[in-house]
Structures are given as C-alpha cells and as structure tokens.
C-alpha cells in the first residue's frame, strides 16, 4: 500500500500540477498524461499513488479519507465547503471569479444571476446587500444573458476571451483563484511527517516557479 494517496483533478489544472510535481523531483512518468485513460497510477519507489477525479469531487475524496491529499482550485473549496485542511497555495492555474453581463447592463427590479457556483454567488450578493435569484447552470453560463435567462452571470474568468467572444464584459471581481494542496484531517495527524515532507518539496518547487 502506498504511503500517501493523492487525488488529482482532470482538466486544466492537471498539466500544471504534474509540472510542479516533477519540479519537486518526484518520479512522475511521462506516460501519466492528461489525455490518458488510466485513472490511477502507483509510484511505489516514492511511496505515492495518484488517482484522477473531476475537480468538484476532489475535496469529497479527501474529506472522506479515500485520498490523503488532493489538488484543487480555490473556487471548488469556496463552493463545496468541505471539511479538509488547506495546506499550500500551489500558485498554478491563476484566474478569478467574476460577475459578468452585457455591456449595457443596468440594475433591474428582480435580478437573476446564472452560475455553476450558487453558494459563492449567494454569499457575494448577500455581502453586497443585494437580493438576487441565483439560477444554477452546469455549463455554457455565457448563454444566460444572451437569451434572457439572467441579466448577469458569476463564473471563472481567465483571459476574458470567452466573455468577449460572447459579447459580455466583466462587471465585478469577486475573488482571485489558484490551485491548492489540501489534506484529510485524520491523515494530517497520522501521517504528518510524510505529508510535511511532501509539502516541503512542493513548497520549494512553488517558490522556484514564482521566482524563476
């Protein structure tokens, strides 16, 4: 059995996380690629095993102890509110959560906001003292203002190109987002030396990437 099991997200964070792990001198084989159909990999010499999961599911696997550690975007942590330790900002996949809408957007009497982050959206507008109806969508959030489902959206923004291509503009920034290393609470106590050693190696790699 591996000493540490790590849940890794499928998608855009994956490549950057692998690059960081390799910079930490961990023996990650080239075959462990983002387009691989293989969902698990074991590195017995390093005492590590990995499995791939949907980003939103990573904190769940970590909370319930299926994984000791996980790599996940801060947006997922804010939305899911799972009972895990956030132990390191990996400073990869930087982006932001923002409110966007049509360029001529104006406040309306019964505002509706479409998003795949309903909890984040509800908290944000409540903090702003605004009453809105939050509509949960699972994809193509940019479509909502175009067809009149909602007057604004809350979504992840990286370059802003997708908004621009759909005739939308960023109206407000809610928070910045990077990927984080998280730990299961029990594992953090029982495997503290292993986790701390792994975290130290990643910290050096993160610092090297930031100052390179």
GROMACS elastic network, one bead per residue, 0.5 to 0.9 nm:
[ bonds ]
;  ai    aj funct       b0    kb
    1     4     6  0.87442   500
    1    44     6  0.82257   500
    1    47     6  0.82906   500
    1    48     6  0.89512   500
    1    49     6  0.87147   500
    2     5     6  0.66532   500
    2    42     6  0.74616   500
    2    43     6  0.78027   500
    2    44     6  0.63658   500
    2    46     6  0.85545   500
    2    47     6  0.50077   500
    2    48     6  0.52725   500
    2    49     6  0.59074   500
    3    44     6  0.85921   500
    3    46     6  0.86087   500
    3    48     6  0.59508   500
    3    49     6  0.79674   500
    3   191     6  0.83713   500
    3   194     6  0.77546   500
    4    47     6  0.64169   500
    4    48     6  0.50198   500
    4    49     6  0.63863   500
    4    50     6  0.85419   500
    4    67     6  0.77399   500
    4    68     6  0.60335   500
    4    69     6  0.74879   500
    4   187     6  0.89243   500
    4   191     6  0.82981   500
    4   194     6  0.76569   500
    4   195     6  0.77925   500
    5    42     6  0.89257   500
    5    47     6  0.87497   500
    5    48     6  0.59216   500
    5    50     6  0.57081   500
    5    51     6  0.78484   500
    5    66     6  0.77862   500
    5    68     6  0.52879   500
    5    69     6  0.64146   500
    5    70     6  0.84312   500
    6    48     6  0.75130   500
    6    49     6  0.62553   500
    6    51     6  0.65545   500
    6    52     6  0.87645   500
    6    62     6  0.83564   500
    6    66     6  0.88658   500
    6    67     6  0.53575   500
    6    68     6  0.59767   500
    6    70     6  0.52028   500
    6    71     6  0.77373   500
    7    49     6  0.87522   500
    7    50     6  0.58368   500
    7    51     6  0.51938   500
    7    52     6  0.59948   500
    7    53     6  0.66931   500
    7    58     6  0.59791   500
    7    59     6  0.85331   500
    7    61     6  0.72412   500
    7    62     6  0.73659   500
    7    66     6  0.85479   500
    7    67     6  0.58346   500
    7    68     6  0.79639   500
    7    69     6  0.62837   500
    7    71     6  0.65014   500
    7    72     6  0.87554   500
    8    13     6  0.86848   500
    8    14     6  0.69661   500
    8    17     6  0.83187   500
    8    50     6  0.67601   500
    8    51     6  0.59954   500
    8    53     6  0.61444   500
    8    54     6  0.82958   500
    8    55     6  0.77807   500
    8    58     6  0.69997   500
    8    69     6  0.88120   500
    8    70     6  0.59396   500
    8    71     6  0.54455   500
    8    72     6  0.74973   500
    9    12     6  0.83119   500
    9    13     6  0.66479   500
    9    14     6  0.59350   500
    9    51     6  0.85162   500
    9    52     6  0.56836   500
    9    53     6  0.51754   500
    9    54     6  0.55331   500
    9    56     6  0.82874   500
    9    57     6  0.83360   500
    9    58     6  0.66543   500
    9    70     6  0.81578   500
    9    71     6  0.65546   500
    9    72     6  0.65590   500
    9    73     6  0.89231   500
   10    13     6  0.71352   500
   10    14     6  0.58051   500
   10    34     6  0.72110   500
   10    52     6  0.59902   500
   10    53     6  0.58093   500
   10    54     6  0.55094   500
   10    55     6  0.63007   500
   11    14     6  0.56838   500
   11    15     6  0.80470   500
   11    34     6  0.73052   500
   11    54     6  0.79943   500
   11    55     6  0.78198   500
   12    15     6  0.67149   500
   12    16     6  0.77322   500
   12    34     6  0.88280   500
   12    93     6  0.75376   500
   13    16     6  0.56045   500
   13    17     6  0.61005   500
   13    18     6  0.87296   500
   13    55     6  0.87972   500
   13    71     6  0.84564   500
   13    72     6  0.79455   500
   13    73     6  0.79200   500
   13    92     6  0.74287   500
   13    93     6  0.59941   500
   13   179     6  0.74889   500
   14    17     6  0.51991   500
   14    18     6  0.62380   500
   14    19     6  0.87000   500
   14    33     6  0.86088   500
   14    34     6  0.64389   500
   14    71     6  0.88060   500
   15    18     6  0.51665   500
   15    19     6  0.62239   500
   15    20     6  0.86825   500
   15    33     6  0.77123   500
   15    34     6  0.64887   500
   16    19     6  0.50629   500
   16    20     6  0.62475   500
   16    21     6  0.86906   500
   16    92     6  0.64610   500
   16    93     6  0.71671   500
   17    20     6  0.50705   500
   17    21     6  0.62046   500
   17    22     6  0.86620   500
   17    71     6  0.77492   500
   17    90     6  0.82446   500
   17    92     6  0.73142   500
   17    93     6  0.88698   500
   17   179     6  0.86587   500
   18    21     6  0.50159   500
   18    22     6  0.61726   500
   18    23     6  0.85546   500
   18    28     6  0.74144   500
   18    32     6  0.86737   500
   18    33     6  0.85983   500
   19    22     6  0.51691   500
   19    23     6  0.62136   500
   19    24     6  0.87050   500
   20    24     6  0.63060   500
   20    25     6  0.89044   500
   20    90     6  0.83605   500
   20    92     6  0.86125   500
   20   202     6  0.72565   500
   20   205     6  0.62868   500
   20   206     6  0.70776   500
   20   209     6  0.81254   500
   21    25     6  0.67529   500
   21    26     6  0.57599   500
   21    27     6  0.82676   500
   21    28     6  0.72816   500
   21   201     6  0.86789   500
   21   202     6  0.68576   500
   21   205     6  0.77106   500
   22    25     6  0.50450   500
   22    26     6  0.52172   500
   22    27     6  0.66986   500
   22    28     6  0.61511   500
   22   205     6  0.86648   500
   23    26     6  0.73624   500
   23   201     6  0.89406   500
   23   202     6  0.81283   500
   23   204     6  0.87802   500
   23   205     6  0.55693   500
   23   206     6  0.85464   500
   23   208     6  0.85209   500
   23   209     6  0.85557   500
   24   198     6  0.88675   500
   24   201     6  0.54275   500
   24   202     6  0.55526   500
   24   203     6  0.83587   500
   24   204     6  0.70880   500
   24   205     6  0.51242   500
   24   206     6  0.84899   500
   25    28     6  0.84288   500
   25   201     6  0.80402   500
   25   205     6  0.86646   500
   26    46     6  0.72512   500
   26   201     6  0.88382   500
   27    43     6  0.75584   500
   27    45     6  0.84839   500
   27    46     6  0.71442   500
   28    31     6  0.84356   500
   28    32     6  0.70660   500
   28    43     6  0.79257   500
   29    32     6  0.56616   500
   29    33     6  0.84635   500
   30    33     6  0.64838   500
   31    36     6  0.76590   500
   32    35     6  0.85545   500
   32    36     6  0.66683   500
   32    38     6  0.79207   500
   32    41     6  0.75965   500
   33    36     6  0.52838   500
   33    37     6  0.88930   500
   33    38     6  0.89041   500
   34    37     6  0.85298   500
   35    38     6  0.87892   500
   36    39     6  0.77068   500
   38    41     6  0.75339   500
   38    51     6  0.86899   500
   38    52     6  0.83534   500
   39    50     6  0.81797   500
   39    51     6  0.54079   500
   39    52     6  0.51008   500
   39    53     6  0.78284   500
   40    49     6  0.73730   500
   40    50     6  0.55790   500
   40    52     6  0.64604   500
   41    48     6  0.86619   500
   41    49     6  0.57200   500
   41    50     6  0.53036   500
   41    51     6  0.64570   500
   42    45     6  0.89678   500
   42    46     6  0.89168   500
   42    47     6  0.81869   500
   42    48     6  0.61889   500
   42    50     6  0.63732   500
   42    51     6  0.87822   500
   43    46     6  0.55051   500
   43    47     6  0.60828   500
   43    48     6  0.51315   500
   43    49     6  0.57245   500
   43    50     6  0.83050   500
   44    48     6  0.61472   500
   44    49     6  0.75446   500
   45    48     6  0.78112   500
   46    49     6  0.86849   500
   50    67     6  0.85528   500
   51    67     6  0.86319   500
   52    55     6  0.88949   500
   52    58     6  0.86045   500
   53    56     6  0.82117   500
   53    57     6  0.63282   500
   53    58     6  0.61960   500
   53    61     6  0.88072   500
   54    57     6  0.53199   500
   54    58     6  0.66233   500
   55    58     6  0.54711   500
   55    59     6  0.81496   500
   55    71     6  0.84643   500
   55    72     6  0.62935   500
   55    73     6  0.75901   500
   55    76     6  0.73240   500
   56    59     6  0.69854   500
   56    60     6  0.79077   500
   56    72     6  0.80586   500
   56    73     6  0.88519   500
   56    76     6  0.59008   500
   56    77     6  0.85286   500
   56    79     6  0.88782   500
   56    80     6  0.76371   500
   57    60     6  0.52681   500
   57    61     6  0.64692   500
   57    62     6  0.88622   500
   57    76     6  0.88797   500
   58    61     6  0.53130   500
   58    62     6  0.63762   500
   58    63     6  0.86834   500
   58    67     6  0.85727   500
   58    70     6  0.62176   500
   58    71     6  0.72786   500
   58    72     6  0.65921   500
   58    76     6  0.88105   500
   59    62     6  0.50105   500
   59    63     6  0.58995   500
   59    64     6  0.85511   500
   59    69     6  0.89546   500
   59    70     6  0.69534   500
   59    71     6  0.85036   500
   59    72     6  0.73634   500
   59    76     6  0.80062   500
   59    77     6  0.72763   500
   59    80     6  0.76974   500
   59    81     6  0.86867   500
   59    82     6  0.62106   500
   59    83     6  0.82357   500
   59    84     6  0.72361   500
   59   182     6  0.77402   500
   59   183     6  0.87975   500
   59   184     6  0.88317   500
   60    63     6  0.50736   500
   60    64     6  0.62095   500
   60    65     6  0.85603   500
   60    66     6  0.86511   500
   60    80     6  0.85493   500
   60    82     6  0.68591   500
   60    83     6  0.87158   500
   60    84     6  0.89358   500
   61    64     6  0.54519   500
   61    65     6  0.62501   500
   61    66     6  0.51900   500
   61    67     6  0.56982   500
   61    68     6  0.85860   500
   61    69     6  0.89112   500
   61    70     6  0.81881   500
   61   184     6  0.87931   500
   62    65     6  0.51166   500
   62    66     6  0.59901   500
   62    68     6  0.59443   500
   62    69     6  0.61047   500
   62    70     6  0.63408   500
   62    82     6  0.88387   500
   62    83     6  0.87834   500
   62    84     6  0.70052   500
   62   182     6  0.76276   500
   62   183     6  0.64300   500
   62   184     6  0.51650   500
   62   185     6  0.86472   500
   63    66     6  0.78338   500
   63    67     6  0.80092   500
   63    68     6  0.86179   500
   63    82     6  0.65566   500
   63    83     6  0.58275   500
   63    84     6  0.55990   500
   63    85     6  0.89831   500
   63   183     6  0.79099   500
   63   184     6  0.54391   500
   63   185     6  0.74810   500
   64    67     6  0.77227   500
   64   184     6  0.74841   500
   65    68     6  0.60106   500
   65    69     6  0.87433   500
   65   183     6  0.89880   500
   65   184     6  0.59477   500
   65   185     6  0.83715   500
   65   186     6  0.77154   500
   65   187     6  0.74860   500
   66   184     6  0.88121   500
   67    70     6  0.68970   500
   67   183     6  0.81516   500
   67   184     6  0.72329   500
   67   187     6  0.87810   500
   68   182     6  0.84361   500
   68   183     6  0.56978   500
   68   184     6  0.52496   500
   68   185     6  0.84639   500
   68   186     6  0.84401   500
   68   187     6  0.56246   500
   68   188     6  0.76615   500
   68   191     6  0.86704   500
   68   195     6  0.85519   500
   69   181     6  0.68928   500
   69   182     6  0.54965   500
   69   184     6  0.62896   500
   69   187     6  0.83136   500
   69   188     6  0.88274   500
   69   195     6  0.82699   500
   70   180     6  0.80850   500
   70   181     6  0.57048   500
   70   182     6  0.51750   500
   70   183     6  0.64552   500
   70   184     6  0.85576   500
   71    90     6  0.86233   500
   71   179     6  0.66452   500
   71   180     6  0.56742   500
   71   182     6  0.63868   500
   72    75     6  0.83208   500
   72    76     6  0.67969   500
   72    77     6  0.74481   500
   72   178     6  0.85203   500
   72   179     6  0.52812   500
   72   180     6  0.54223   500
   72   181     6  0.66715   500
   72   182     6  0.74942   500
   73    76     6  0.54731   500
   73    77     6  0.67819   500
   73    78     6  0.89615   500
   73    92     6  0.89546   500
   73    93     6  0.80526   500
   73   177     6  0.67784   500
   73   178     6  0.57274   500
   73   180     6  0.59531   500
   73   181     6  0.88632   500
   74    78     6  0.61676   500
   74    79     6  0.85748   500
   74    89     6  0.89647   500
   74   176     6  0.84527   500
   74   177     6  0.53868   500
   74   178     6  0.57741   500
   74   179     6  0.57348   500
   74   180     6  0.63706   500
   75    78     6  0.51837   500
   75    79     6  0.61948   500
   75    80     6  0.85331   500
   75    96     6  0.84875   500
   75    97     6  0.75222   500
   75   117     6  0.82892   500
   75   120     6  0.84297   500
   75   156     6  0.81913   500
   75   175     6  0.88634   500
   75   176     6  0.86367   500
   75   177     6  0.61851   500
   75   178     6  0.80458   500
   75   179     6  0.85286   500
   76    79     6  0.50799   500
   76    80     6  0.57813   500
   76    81     6  0.80971   500
   76   117     6  0.85574   500
   77    80     6  0.52830   500
   77    81     6  0.55853   500
   77    82     6  0.68135   500
   77    86     6  0.88904   500
   77   180     6  0.89121   500
   78    81     6  0.56834   500
   78    82     6  0.86483   500
   78   117     6  0.88957   500
   78   119     6  0.80394   500
   78   120     6  0.66586   500
   79    82     6  0.87191   500
   79   117     6  0.61402   500
   79   118     6  0.75760   500
   79   119     6  0.56658   500
   79   120     6  0.57570   500
   80   119     6  0.81721   500
   81    84     6  0.85529   500
   83   184     6  0.80609   500
   83   185     6  0.78200   500
   84   182     6  0.64640   500
   84   183     6  0.58265   500
   84   184     6  0.53950   500
   84   185     6  0.59175   500
   85   181     6  0.85536   500
   85   182     6  0.53813   500
   85   183     6  0.50293   500
   85   184     6  0.64290   500
   85   185     6  0.62452   500
   85   188     6  0.81153   500
   86    89     6  0.80703   500
   86   180     6  0.67829   500
   86   181     6  0.61456   500
   86   183     6  0.65160   500
   87   180     6  0.74257   500
   87   181     6  0.57761   500
   87   182     6  0.55731   500
   87   183     6  0.69478   500
   87   199     6  0.80144   500
   88    91     6  0.88404   500
   88   179     6  0.88064   500
   88   180     6  0.56406   500
   88   181     6  0.50675   500
   88   182     6  0.71718   500
   88   199     6  0.74153   500
   88   202     6  0.85717   500
   88   203     6  0.75778   500
   89    92     6  0.82432   500
   89   178     6  0.70570   500
   89   179     6  0.63595   500
   89   181     6  0.64891   500
   89   203     6  0.86694   500
   89   206     6  0.84837   500
   90    93     6  0.88523   500
   90   178     6  0.70712   500
   90   179     6  0.55991   500
   90   180     6  0.52888   500
   90   181     6  0.67040   500
   90   202     6  0.78709   500
   90   203     6  0.77509   500
   90   205     6  0.89934   500
   90   206     6  0.60957   500
   91    94     6  0.67456   500
   91   177     6  0.87673   500
   91   178     6  0.53809   500
   91   179     6  0.61114   500
   91   180     6  0.75148   500
   91   206     6  0.70112   500
   91   209     6  0.88725   500
   91   210     6  0.80080   500
   92   178     6  0.56331   500
   92   179     6  0.55836   500
   92   180     6  0.83286   500
   92   206     6  0.86539   500
   93   158     6  0.87211   500
   93   177     6  0.79025   500
   93   178     6  0.56078   500
   93   179     6  0.63104   500
   94   158     6  0.72742   500
   94   176     6  0.74200   500
   94   177     6  0.56582   500
   94   179     6  0.74692   500
   95   156     6  0.68268   500
   95   157     6  0.58124   500
   95   159     6  0.79337   500
   95   175     6  0.89210   500
   95   176     6  0.60072   500
   95   177     6  0.51926   500
   95   178     6  0.66036   500
   96   155     6  0.82853   500
   96   156     6  0.56352   500
   96   157     6  0.53098   500
   96   158     6  0.64636   500
   96   173     6  0.70762   500
   96   174     6  0.73673   500
   96   175     6  0.57007   500
   96   177     6  0.51050   500
   96   178     6  0.82848   500
   97   154     6  0.68396   500
   97   155     6  0.55119   500
   97   157     6  0.60254   500
   97   158     6  0.88068   500
   97   172     6  0.89388   500
   97   173     6  0.62389   500
   97   174     6  0.54356   500
   97   175     6  0.54516   500
   97   176     6  0.63010   500
   97   177     6  0.70972   500
   98   153     6  0.81166   500
   98   154     6  0.55558   500
   98   155     6  0.57197   500
   98   156     6  0.63862   500
   98   157     6  0.65486   500
   98   170     6  0.66523   500
   98   171     6  0.73207   500
   98   172     6  0.56474   500
   98   174     6  0.51701   500
   98   175     6  0.71857   500
   98   176     6  0.87774   500
   99   113     6  0.88498   500
   99   121     6  0.87665   500
   99   152     6  0.67391   500
   99   153     6  0.56131   500
   99   155     6  0.67374   500
   99   156     6  0.89860   500
   99   169     6  0.87554   500
   99   170     6  0.60652   500
   99   171     6  0.54668   500
   99   172     6  0.50183   500
   99   173     6  0.62242   500
   99   174     6  0.71115   500
  100   103     6  0.89113   500
  100   142     6  0.86223   500
  100   151     6  0.89187   500
  100   152     6  0.56462   500
  100   153     6  0.53128   500
  100   154     6  0.63924   500
  100   155     6  0.77474   500
  100   163     6  0.78946   500
  100   168     6  0.65221   500
  100   169     6  0.55016   500
  100   172     6  0.69531   500
  100   173     6  0.88221   500
  101   104     6  0.81959   500
  101   105     6  0.62678   500
  101   142     6  0.83899   500
  101   145     6  0.64809   500
  101   146     6  0.88478   500
  101   150     6  0.89460   500
  101   151     6  0.64050   500
  101   153     6  0.63023   500
  101   154     6  0.89923   500
  101   163     6  0.86571   500
  101   167     6  0.85461   500
  101   168     6  0.52377   500
  101   169     6  0.56753   500
  101   170     6  0.66964   500
  101   171     6  0.67562   500
  102   105     6  0.51887   500
  102   106     6  0.89569   500
  102   145     6  0.69220   500
  102   146     6  0.78729   500
  102   151     6  0.77024   500
  102   152     6  0.76236   500
  102   167     6  0.66280   500
  102   169     6  0.60807   500
  102   170     6  0.87062   500
  102   171     6  0.89631   500
  103   167     6  0.75965   500
  103   168     6  0.61916   500
  103   169     6  0.57891   500
  103   170     6  0.86377   500
  103   171     6  0.86456   500
  105   108     6  0.89448   500
  105   151     6  0.73198   500
  105   152     6  0.81292   500
  106   151     6  0.86513   500
  107   110     6  0.87885   500
  107   111     6  0.73334   500
  107   151     6  0.86562   500
  108   111     6  0.55548   500
  108   112     6  0.89089   500
  108   151     6  0.82382   500
  110   131     6  0.81797   500
  110   132     6  0.68856   500
  110   133     6  0.76068   500
  111   131     6  0.75818   500
  111   132     6  0.51414   500
  111   133     6  0.62899   500
  111   134     6  0.87217   500
  111   150     6  0.73665   500
  111   151     6  0.65933   500
  111   152     6  0.80257   500
  112   132     6  0.55849   500
  112   134     6  0.58716   500
  112   135     6  0.69591   500
  112   149     6  0.76766   500
  112   151     6  0.58608   500
  112   152     6  0.67321   500
  112   153     6  0.84083   500
  113   121     6  0.80271   500
  113   132     6  0.67615   500
  113   133     6  0.61528   500
  113   135     6  0.59393   500
  113   136     6  0.85379   500
  113   144     6  0.85475   500
  113   145     6  0.88162   500
  113   149     6  0.85258   500
  113   150     6  0.53170   500
  113   151     6  0.63037   500
  113   153     6  0.50743   500
  113   154     6  0.69757   500
  114   117     6  0.86829   500
  114   118     6  0.81639   500
  114   121     6  0.88956   500
  114   133     6  0.85010   500
  114   134     6  0.58979   500
  114   136     6  0.58858   500
  114   137     6  0.64360   500
  114   141     6  0.65940   500
  114   142     6  0.86719   500
  114   144     6  0.64993   500
  114   145     6  0.83048   500
  114   149     6  0.77682   500
  114   150     6  0.58745   500
  114   151     6  0.81027   500
  114   152     6  0.65207   500
  114   154     6  0.64855   500
  114   155     6  0.86520   500
  115   118     6  0.60406   500
  115   121     6  0.74616   500
  115   134     6  0.72630   500
  115   135     6  0.63352   500
  115   136     6  0.52918   500
  115   137     6  0.55680   500
  115   138     6  0.76907   500
  115   139     6  0.85256   500
  115   141     6  0.62048   500
  115   152     6  0.88800   500
  115   153     6  0.56431   500
  115   154     6  0.50660   500
  115   155     6  0.61250   500
  116   119     6  0.89825   500
  116   135     6  0.83487   500
  116   136     6  0.54863   500
  116   137     6  0.51702   500
  116   138     6  0.54548   500
  116   139     6  0.72590   500
  116   141     6  0.75537   500
  116   154     6  0.76724   500
  116   155     6  0.70939   500
  117   120     6  0.54696   500
  117   121     6  0.61505   500
  117   122     6  0.86490   500
  117   136     6  0.73608   500
  117   137     6  0.85698   500
  117   154     6  0.71288   500
  117   155     6  0.72368   500
  118   121     6  0.50840   500
  118   122     6  0.59757   500
  118   123     6  0.85260   500
  118   134     6  0.63361   500
  118   135     6  0.73288   500
  118   136     6  0.61251   500
  118   137     6  0.89140   500
  118   154     6  0.85202   500
  119   122     6  0.51692   500
  119   123     6  0.61316   500
  119   124     6  0.85095   500
  120   123     6  0.52868   500
  120   124     6  0.61009   500
  120   125     6  0.87264   500
  120   154     6  0.85627   500
  120   174     6  0.88536   500
  121   124     6  0.51555   500
  121   125     6  0.62126   500
  121   126     6  0.84292   500
  121   134     6  0.72608   500
  121   153     6  0.89300   500
  121   154     6  0.64899   500
  121   174     6  0.88259   500
  122   125     6  0.54883   500
  122   126     6  0.60174   500
  122   127     6  0.85576   500
  122   131     6  0.88075   500
  122   132     6  0.78619   500
  122   133     6  0.85416   500
  122   134     6  0.69201   500
  123   126     6  0.51654   500
  123   127     6  0.61360   500
  123   128     6  0.86659   500
  124   127     6  0.51728   500
  124   128     6  0.63402   500
  124   129     6  0.87955   500
  124   130     6  0.87842   500
  124   174     6  0.71963   500
  125   129     6  0.62034   500
  125   130     6  0.51398   500
  125   131     6  0.67982   500
  125   132     6  0.71584   500
  126   130     6  0.56696   500
  126   131     6  0.67747   500
  126   132     6  0.85082   500
  127   130     6  0.75919   500
  128   131     6  0.88514   500
  133   150     6  0.89861   500
  134   150     6  0.88373   500
  135   149     6  0.87465   500
  135   150     6  0.79082   500
  137   140     6  0.78146   500
  137   141     6  0.65429   500
  137   144     6  0.89456   500
  138   141     6  0.75184   500
  139   142     6  0.85374   500
  139   143     6  0.89937   500
  140   143     6  0.57272   500
  140   144     6  0.79017   500
  141   144     6  0.58440   500
  141   145     6  0.84497   500
  141   153     6  0.67960   500
  141   154     6  0.81585   500
  141   155     6  0.73475   500
  142   145     6  0.66394   500
  142   146     6  0.72275   500
  142   152     6  0.89531   500
  142   153     6  0.71345   500
  142   155     6  0.86200   500
  142   162     6  0.81521   500
  142   163     6  0.69467   500
  142   166     6  0.68141   500
  142   168     6  0.76728   500
  143   146     6  0.52199   500
  143   147     6  0.63148   500
  143   148     6  0.84899   500
  143   149     6  0.82441   500
  143   166     6  0.79146   500
  144   147     6  0.56507   500
  144   148     6  0.60210   500
  144   150     6  0.53308   500
  144   151     6  0.74831   500
  144   152     6  0.77335   500
  144   153     6  0.73946   500
  145   149     6  0.59837   500
  145   150     6  0.50524   500
  145   151     6  0.50623   500
  145   152     6  0.60774   500
  145   153     6  0.73972   500
  145   168     6  0.84204   500
  146   149     6  0.77861   500
  146   150     6  0.83656   500
  146   151     6  0.85072   500
  146   166     6  0.80475   500
  146   167     6  0.83365   500
  146   168     6  0.86414   500
  147   150     6  0.80773   500
  148   151     6  0.66879   500
  150   153     6  0.71870   500
  152   171     6  0.89482   500
  154   174     6  0.87323   500
  156   177     6  0.86331   500
  157   160     6  0.56597   500
  157   161     6  0.85728   500
  157   162     6  0.82692   500
  157   163     6  0.81573   500
  157   170     6  0.85908   500
  158   161     6  0.79594   500
  158   162     6  0.88759   500
  159   162     6  0.78379   500
  159   163     6  0.88984   500
  160   163     6  0.53669   500
  160   164     6  0.63098   500
  160   165     6  0.87751   500
  160   169     6  0.80973   500
  160   170     6  0.77788   500
  161   164     6  0.50139   500
  161   165     6  0.60871   500
  161   166     6  0.86535   500
  162   165     6  0.51341   500
  162   166     6  0.63791   500
  162   167     6  0.87684   500
  162   168     6  0.84314   500
  163   166     6  0.52656   500
  163   167     6  0.62745   500
  163   169     6  0.61140   500
  163   170     6  0.76269   500
  164   167     6  0.50859   500
  164   168     6  0.55010   500
  164   169     6  0.65464   500
  165   168     6  0.75850   500
  166   169     6  0.89768   500
  170   173     6  0.75906   500
  173   176     6  0.79205   500
  181   199     6  0.83964   500
  183   186     6  0.85583   500
  183   187     6  0.70343   500
  183   188     6  0.62367   500
  183   195     6  0.83998   500
  184   187     6  0.52354   500
  184   188     6  0.60397   500
  184   189     6  0.88531   500
  185   188     6  0.51401   500
  185   189     6  0.66717   500
  185   190     6  0.88833   500
  186   189     6  0.53081   500
  186   190     6  0.61397   500
  186   191     6  0.82137   500
  187   190     6  0.50266   500
  187   191     6  0.52823   500
  187   192     6  0.71149   500
  187   195     6  0.82993   500
  188   191     6  0.55441   500
  188   193     6  0.86561   500
  188   194     6  0.89205   500
  188   195     6  0.67862   500
  188   196     6  0.86344   500
  189   192     6  0.52413   500
  189   193     6  0.88429   500
  190   193     6  0.84357   500
  191   194     6  0.54634   500
  191   195     6  0.60920   500
  191   196     6  0.84598   500
  192   195     6  0.51175   500
  192   196     6  0.58186   500
  192   197     6  0.83917   500
  193   196     6  0.51522   500
  193   197     6  0.60919   500
  193   198     6  0.85950   500
  194   197     6  0.52021   500
  194   198     6  0.62057   500
  194   199     6  0.85176   500
  195   198     6  0.50798   500
  195   199     6  0.59409   500
  195   200     6  0.84775   500
  196   200     6  0.59797   500
  196   201     6  0.86362   500
  197   200     6  0.51067   500
  197   201     6  0.64252   500
  197   202     6  0.87645   500
  198   201     6  0.53178   500
  198   202     6  0.63766   500
  198   203     6  0.86704   500
  199   202     6  0.50714   500
  199   203     6  0.60027   500
  199   204     6  0.86958   500
  200   204     6  0.63678   500
  200   205     6  0.87285   500
  201   204     6  0.53110   500
  201   205     6  0.64302   500
  201   206     6  0.87512   500
  202   206     6  0.60466   500
  202   207     6  0.85387   500
  203   206     6  0.50227   500
  203   207     6  0.61111   500
  203   208     6  0.84505   500
  204   207     6  0.51479   500
  204   208     6  0.60370   500
  204   209     6  0.85850   500
  205   209     6  0.61372   500
  205   210     6  0.86163   500
  206   209     6  0.50877   500
  206   210     6  0.61537   500
  206   211     6  0.86478   500
  207   210     6  0.50704   500
  207   211     6  0.61097   500
  207   212     6  0.82160   500
  208   211     6  0.53728   500
  208   212     6  0.56441   500
  209   212     6  0.51951   500
